[in-house]
Amino acid sequence: MAELSINRDDILQSTLFHIQVKRCQYIDHFPTLVANVFTNVIHGKKMPPYDKIKRRLYRLNTSFFTINKTMKKRDFYQGLYKRIKSQA
């Protein structure tokens, strides 16, 4: 099995870019928290299915979705997952 060619910095950059594209605001460590979740589930292996990691993403303690009230967690995280998966 080949290792993924994406690292934590790539995931963090993808998260920041996705936030910018969606025109969202954040005041906490949201991008870092999201990058940590993806880094912890990948472990150099293949990218797990979205359904396997969405619970970890939804549990993040963040004010991101309170600030960006029009942004739905499902839409944001699925879009980010697709972005990261396409880079891997």
Summary of the structure (lengths in Angstrom):
residues: 88
radius of gyration: 12.4
end to end distance: 13.7
largest distance: 40.7
contacts: 217
relative contact order: 0.22
helix: 62%
strand: 0%
